[in-house]
Amino acid sequence: MCQQLLQEIEYTRKQMETLATSLPFSSEQVIEISKQLDKLLNKYEMVIKSK
């Protein structure tokens, strides 16, 4: 679970970086992927704290 979540976090982070190089940080796409990344990071924190 943890390893898969970390991979998803890394993938989403790379997607956000790619988008942010071609779009303004305030664009809808960058904001949405940033929100996805936030959710994943929060989920990861919950998993770690529950161990």
N, C-alpha and C positions, 0 to 999 in steps of 0.2 A: 504493500500500500504506500509506504513512505517513499520508496524508490520511484514508483510510478508517478506519484504526486510531484516529486522533485523534477522528473523529466518533463512533466506537463508545465511546471513553472518555468523551466529553462526555455522550452519551446515557445511559450507565450511571451516571455521576455524578449526573445530574439525577434518574434513577430512585431512586437511593439517598437523595438529599435529600428527595424527595417521601415516600418510605416513612418516613424518620426523623422527619418532622414529625407523622406520625400513629401511629407505633409506637415502643416503647422501643428504644434503640440496641442493647440486648441481645436483641432478638427475632430469631427464626430467619431471617425474611425480610431484615432489615437486614444481618445477619451474612453471609448468602449473597451478597447483591448486593455487599457490601463485598469479599468474596473474589473475585468476578468482576472487580471494578474493580482489585484488586491484581494479578490475572493479566494484565489488559490493560495496566496500567502497566509491569509487568515485561517484557511482550512489546515494548512501545514502546521501553523502555530498551535491550533487546537489538538491536532494529532500528537505533536511533540509533548504538549502539556499533559495529555492523558496517559502518557507512559510512566 
